[in-house]
Amino acid sequence: MAPVQLERHPQNSAQEDLHRHGELSAELRRRTDEICSRLRWNTGATADISLLEEMATDRAPDVMLHGERVARYAQAVAHEWALEAETARLLRTAARFHDIGKLAMPAALLTKPSPLTPGEWAVMHRHVEVGAEILAATRTLQGLAPIVATTHEWFDGRGYPHQIAGADIPVASRIIAVADAYDSATLQRHGRARIDSAEAVAELKRGRGTQFDPDVLDTFLAVIGTH
């Protein structure tokens, strides 16, 4: 006789997800504290950027590869807008490290082949705040923390973590948001199929004025249309 398959009650599933959320949050906190402690104790023999790159190579090399591509897109927008040199430099560096908070994410979330549960997404969304905390723990990259912390805010105020909108979002964050969305959409990742450039552009256009700053998006689309 085949074993009887017991149906999982929705309430039990929700309780399991809540318990899982707690475990993942505790691991995220522990890993964040470890990374920040290592940065604070950095004597300067290794520059902050080099140390972060070293940690990323060991933990999540895709984070830096993705960051480099996003930085190139962001720099092209900065060039079109003729941003002053220091602003463009901050933009490029922030774009490179916009996902640095994922270094502290539990590996189970970064490599999970199936869709994340609501509780798991709640933890994953904290990578922007964690990234800002990591950068704030450095000696030379503290100024990037407010940029990284707001790269997932939406132009209409429906983003996270603070639901700020429009011009209250740093312009560098608004540029990174568009470049990040495009590169992420065209990248093969766990639990999600890669889409081609045309489909990615169509997705971006659907977010014009809601998720994305219209002026940033229009400039970005002009840039990728000529490169």
N, C-alpha and C positions, 0 to 999 in steps of 0.2 A: 504493500500500500504506500502510495506517495505521501510524503509528509504534508501535514496541513499548513498552508501559508496563512499566517496571522496578519490581518490588515493593520497597518500602523495608524493609530488615531492621530488626527491633525494636532490635537493638543499635545500629545507626546512628542511629535515632530517639532513643534514650536519650543517645547521645553528643552529638547536636545540641542536645538539651534542656539537657544539662550545660554545653555551650559557651554557649548562650543565657543560662543562669542566671548564668554568670560575667560576661557583657557587661552584663546588666541590673543585677547587683550593683554593678559598677564605676560605672555611671551613677547609681545610687541613692546611692552613697557621695559621688560628686562633687556631686550636687545638694544633699544634706544638708549637706555642708560649706559650700556657697555660702550656703544659707539661714541656717545658724547664724552664719556670719561676718557676714552683713548684720545680724543681730539683735544680735550682740555689739558691733558698731560703731555701733549706734543711739545717738545722743547724747542722746536724750530729747526732742528736738524733736517726734518722733512717738512716741506711746505704743506699747507693745508690741502691745496689742490692735489698734490702728489699722493698724500695720505688717503684722501677720499677715493682717488683713482685706484690706489692699491687695494683698498677695502672692496670697492666695486668689482674689480677683476676677480677677487677671491670669492665674492658672495653672489653677485648678479651682473656678469659682464654685459648682458643685453641692455642694462640700464644706461651705461655709458655710450654704447653704440647708438641707441635710440636718441640719447641726449645730443650726440654729435650731429645727427641728421636734423633734429629740431633746431639746433643752434644755427646750422647753415641756412635753413628756411628763414629763421628769425632775422639773421644778419642781412638776408636779401631784402626783407621788408624794411629794415632799418636804413639800408642804402637808398631805397626808393623814397623814403621819407626824409632823407638827409639828416638823420638824427646826429646830434653832436657826438664826438668821439667817445667821451666817457660814458654817455648813456648807452651807446651801441656796445661798448665793452661790457658793461654790467648786464645788458640784455643777453649777449652771447654766453657769458659765464652762467647766468641764471638758467638759461635754456639747457646748457650742458648738464646742470645738476638739478633740474626741476623734478626729477623722479628719485632723488637720492634717498628719500624716506623709505623707498622700497628695500633698502639694505637691511632695515630693521624688521621687515615683514616676515612672518612665519613662512618657512619654505613651502608648507602645505598649501598656502594660498597662491604663491607665485607659480607653482607647477601643477595645480589641480587641473585635470583634463576636462572635468565637467563644470557646468555653470556654478557660480558661487551662490550660496544661500543668502538670505537677507542679513543674517548675523555676520557672515563672512564678508559681505560687501561693506557692512558698517565698519569693520576693522580695516579693510582695504582702503576705504575712503580717507582714513586717517593718515595716509602716507604723505599728504601735502603738509599737514601740521607737523608730522614727525620730521619731514624734510627741512622745514623751517627751524625746528628745534636743533637739528643736527648742524645746520649752517650757523645758527646763533652760537653754538658751542666752539666754533673755530675762532682763530685770532684775526683772520683777514677777510672772511667771507660773510661776516655778520650782516652786511648791508643787503645781501641777496635774500635774506629770510622773508621779508615782507612780500617780495615778488613771488617766490616759490609758494608761499602760503595762500596766494590768491589766484593761482593758475587754473583752478577748477571752479571759480566763481563764474556765473553766467551774466551776460550783459543785461538781462531783464531781472536779475536778482534771485533767480531760482537755483543757483549753484550751491556749492559748499566750500568751506565749512561755515561761512558767516553770512551768506545770502546778501552780499553787497552788490551794487549794480552800477552800470554806466561808468562815468568818469571817476567814481570812487575806487574802481579797480585800477591798479597801476597800468600804464600803457604797456609796459614790458610784459606784464601778466596776460594782457589781452592778446598780444602778439604770440606769445608762447602757446596760449590756449588753442589758437587756430592751427599753428604748425604741429603741435602735439596731436591734435585730433586727426589731422591728415596722415601723419606718419603712422599713428597707431592703427588707423583703419586699413592702411595698405600693408600692414605687417602681419605675418602669420604668428598667432599666439595660441596658447593653450585654451581650449574651449571655445574658440571663435575662428571662423573662416576668414581668410584674407580676401579683400575685395580689390578690384582694379582701380586705377586712378580716376576714371570717369565716374564710377560709382561713389568713390570717396568725395569727389567734388560735388556731386549731387547731394550727398549727406550734409556737407558743409553749407551748401546754399539753403537747405531746409532750416538750418539753424541761424540764418542771417537775421540779426536784430533780436533774437531771443537768446540763444547760447553765445553767439559771437558778435563782436563789435562790427557793424556793417562796413566801416571804413577800413578796418584791419583786414576783414575778409576780402573785400574788393581788391585791395593791394596785393594780398597773398595770391589770389587767383590770377591776377595779372602777372605776378612774378613766376609762378609755376607754368603759366602758359607760354613764357618766353625762355624757359630754362630746360 
